[in-house]
Amino acid sequence: MVFVKLIKKDRYPRRLAVMLLGILIMGVGVGLFKVSLMGNDPSTALAIAVGGQVGIDFSICVIILNCLYFVVELLFARDMVGVGTVVNWFFVGPSPPFSRSCLWGPSASPRTFPNSWRCWGWGC
């Protein structure tokens, strides 16, 4: 928790808000990757593949994989753990499905993505 000690108390709410905004933007980006089928980052691709093979939801799989990553982080970089670690751990997984359903509806698929994007951007 070294980073928490370095943050001045008057800057903490602003830093927390910026962190939450960044996680929201990251979730929208991962949702775009999943809908567009243009590729993913390695961690998201692993979560999609493991979730598909095991038969669990993407968001649950991301949280489980983050638990495994956290064990490695505790072993090798314990002083790097902070508030952002915990928030990232639990909010990155659910944010792509949530942003996907909010922006494109529950029927968002790669086949309907261009039409829904056109309707969303220009209005139909």
Order of alpha helices (4+ residues) and beta strands (2+ residues): alpha-alpha-alpha-alpha-alpha-alpha-alpha
